[in-house]
């Protein structure tokens, strides 16, 4: 890329209303359908919506993007994207770039999504207590030590910051130890993990319908780890799994979104090796000097915090 890419990239996760088919009684909140549509209306006043192939051609061939170009992206490949986002985008003749996990139908949930379900069901304090109760003494000591370290980053002033603190401990320091533990809690308090996961993630038929309707797909790893928390071999396997998955649905070279926004210095090299031409972070920026570190704005945060549109 000879010159910085000028591009507003929006990032979305859950788009759902309480009681709709995507929320499905889980209690997991998200951006409301009304807020999502209102945001698209506002963005359309100041931006020209573009597609992933437009960005790919800009990177491959140096073609210019329209002034105030805006790309819509969606992470995790959850059912919200088929049930709610796809219909809205299709009706507006828009295209989204959907970063989907390489999950088999009987593989259950990634760690992050188990946490979402359990937080919605049990609440923060009850979930934390249930986890501590099931850890052995060494793991409990590790949990409490990590919690103290993260308090520097997430002072427990608000509930949201306390939730981020718990997530950081579980998703990073204790991820191998708590994965099966959280599955046990899921089965105990919510139901069959595999059965619920099958309707929670996009399936092959939904993805093919979305692709036929003008949507595009990118990689998002297999197990959604923090890339700065795993070694190069595991990063390689995660990226390779995404490349193999994408071959079914999307013409390369492809796009990738870093799980949790976690970054590592070797990621661009590994991504390029496996056919990815660009990768997206969770850093809020509008000028992008490196195609493997393209920043994005969180649509839900903009709505909740009342930020202006850019």
WOZIUR-V438993 format. One record per residue. N is the residue number from 0. RES is the residue in three letters. SS is DSSP state (alpha for helix, beta for strand, coil for the rest). Layout:
BEGIN
N RES SS
N RES SS
END
This chain:
BEGIN
0 UNK coil
1 UNK coil
2 UNK coil
3 UNK coil
4 UNK beta
5 UNK beta
6 UNK coil
7 UNK beta
8 UNK beta
9 UNK beta
10 UNK beta
11 UNK beta
12 UNK coil
13 UNK coil
14 UNK beta
15 UNK coil
16 UNK coil
17 UNK coil
18 UNK coil
19 UNK coil
20 UNK coil
21 UNK coil
22 UNK coil
23 UNK coil
24 UNK coil
25 UNK coil
26 UNK coil
27 UNK coil
28 UNK coil
29 UNK coil
30 UNK beta
31 UNK coil
32 UNK alpha
33 UNK alpha
34 UNK alpha
35 UNK alpha
36 UNK alpha
37 UNK alpha
38 UNK alpha
39 UNK alpha
40 UNK alpha
41 UNK alpha
42 UNK alpha
43 UNK alpha
44 UNK alpha
45 UNK alpha
46 UNK coil
47 UNK beta
48 UNK beta
49 UNK coil
50 UNK coil
51 UNK alpha
52 UNK alpha
53 UNK alpha
54 UNK alpha
55 UNK alpha
56 UNK alpha
57 UNK alpha
58 UNK alpha
59 UNK alpha
60 UNK alpha
61 UNK coil
62 UNK coil
63 UNK coil
64 UNK coil
65 UNK coil
66 UNK coil
67 UNK coil
68 UNK beta
69 UNK beta
70 UNK beta
71 UNK beta
72 UNK beta
73 UNK beta
74 UNK beta
75 UNK coil
76 UNK coil
77 UNK beta
78 UNK coil
79 UNK alpha
80 UNK alpha
81 UNK alpha
82 UNK alpha
83 UNK alpha
84 UNK alpha
85 UNK alpha
86 UNK alpha
87 UNK alpha
88 UNK alpha
89 UNK alpha
90 UNK alpha
91 UNK coil
92 UNK coil
93 UNK coil
94 UNK coil
95 UNK beta
96 UNK beta
97 UNK beta
98 UNK beta
99 UNK beta
100 UNK coil
101 UNK coil
102 UNK coil
103 UNK coil
104 UNK coil
105 UNK coil
106 UNK coil
107 UNK coil
108 UNK coil
109 UNK coil
110 UNK alpha
111 UNK alpha
112 UNK alpha
113 UNK alpha
114 UNK alpha
115 UNK alpha
116 UNK alpha
117 UNK alpha
118 UNK alpha
119 UNK alpha
120 UNK alpha
121 UNK alpha
122 UNK coil
123 UNK alpha
124 UNK alpha
125 UNK alpha
126 UNK alpha
127 UNK alpha
128 UNK alpha
129 UNK alpha
130 UNK alpha
131 UNK alpha
132 UNK alpha
133 UNK alpha
134 UNK coil
135 UNK coil
136 UNK alpha
137 UNK alpha
138 UNK alpha
139 UNK alpha
140 UNK alpha
141 UNK alpha
142 UNK alpha
143 UNK alpha
144 UNK alpha
145 UNK alpha
146 UNK alpha
147 UNK alpha
148 UNK alpha
149 UNK alpha
150 UNK alpha
151 UNK coil
152 UNK coil
153 UNK coil
154 UNK coil
155 UNK coil
156 UNK coil
157 UNK coil
158 UNK alpha
159 UNK alpha
160 UNK alpha
161 UNK alpha
162 UNK alpha
163 UNK alpha
164 UNK alpha
165 UNK alpha
166 UNK alpha
167 UNK alpha
168 UNK alpha
169 UNK alpha
170 UNK alpha
171 UNK alpha
172 UNK alpha
173 UNK coil
174 UNK alpha
175 UNK alpha
176 UNK alpha
177 UNK alpha
178 UNK alpha
179 UNK alpha
180 UNK alpha
181 UNK alpha
182 UNK alpha
183 UNK alpha
184 UNK alpha
185 UNK alpha
186 UNK alpha
187 UNK alpha
188 UNK alpha
189 UNK coil
190 UNK coil
191 UNK coil
192 UNK alpha
193 UNK alpha
194 UNK alpha
195 UNK alpha
196 UNK alpha
197 UNK alpha
198 UNK alpha
199 UNK alpha
200 UNK beta
201 UNK coil
202 UNK coil
203 UNK alpha
204 UNK alpha
205 UNK alpha
206 UNK alpha
207 UNK alpha
208 UNK alpha
209 UNK alpha
210 UNK alpha
211 UNK alpha
212 UNK coil
213 UNK coil
214 UNK coil
215 UNK beta
216 UNK beta
217 UNK beta
218 UNK beta
219 UNK coil
220 UNK coil
221 UNK coil
222 UNK coil
223 UNK coil
224 UNK coil
225 UNK coil
226 UNK coil
227 UNK coil
228 UNK coil
229 UNK coil
230 UNK coil
231 UNK alpha
232 UNK alpha
233 UNK alpha
234 UNK alpha
235 UNK alpha
236 UNK alpha
237 UNK alpha
238 UNK alpha
239 UNK alpha
240 UNK alpha
241 UNK alpha
242 UNK alpha
243 UNK alpha
244 UNK alpha
245 UNK alpha
246 UNK coil
247 UNK coil
248 UNK coil
249 UNK coil
250 UNK coil
251 UNK coil
252 UNK coil
253 UNK beta
254 UNK beta
255 UNK beta
256 UNK beta
257 UNK coil
258 UNK alpha
259 UNK alpha
260 UNK alpha
261 UNK coil
262 UNK coil
263 UNK coil
264 UNK coil
265 UNK coil
266 UNK alpha
267 UNK alpha
268 UNK alpha
269 UNK alpha
270 UNK alpha
271 UNK alpha
272 UNK alpha
273 UNK coil
274 UNK coil
275 UNK beta
276 UNK beta
277 UNK beta
278 UNK beta
279 UNK beta
280 UNK coil
281 UNK coil
282 UNK coil
283 UNK coil
284 UNK coil
285 UNK coil
286 UNK beta
287 UNK beta
288 UNK coil
289 UNK coil
290 UNK coil
291 UNK coil
292 UNK coil
293 UNK beta
294 UNK coil
295 UNK coil
296 UNK beta
297 UNK beta
298 UNK alpha
299 UNK alpha
300 UNK alpha
301 UNK alpha
302 UNK alpha
303 UNK alpha
304 UNK alpha
305 UNK coil
306 UNK coil
307 UNK coil
308 UNK coil
309 UNK coil
END
